[in-house]
Amino acid sequence: MVKNYKIIVEKYPDNYVAYPLGLKGVVVGQGDTYEEALADVKSAIKFHIETFGQDVFEADKLVLDAFVAEAGVII
């Protein structure tokens, strides 16, 4: 069975970090490229579900979409 997840991929000067939305717990992947980070987080999602079962889904918090915004804040 294939289930689609919304995944955030962050680009840093030296690598990429990726994490899914809508799962309980910490699931993170990383890599030197976007593709490596995405492959790593997919593997981490599969391991997380196999380890902790279907209870890892936040069924009441279905993620419909994700946005990135930048806002200036006076500090």
Secondary structure, 3 states (H helix, E strand, C coil): CCCCCCEEEEECCCCEEEEECCECCCCCEEECCHHHHHHHHHHHHHHHHHHHCHHHECCCCCCCCCCCCCCCCCC
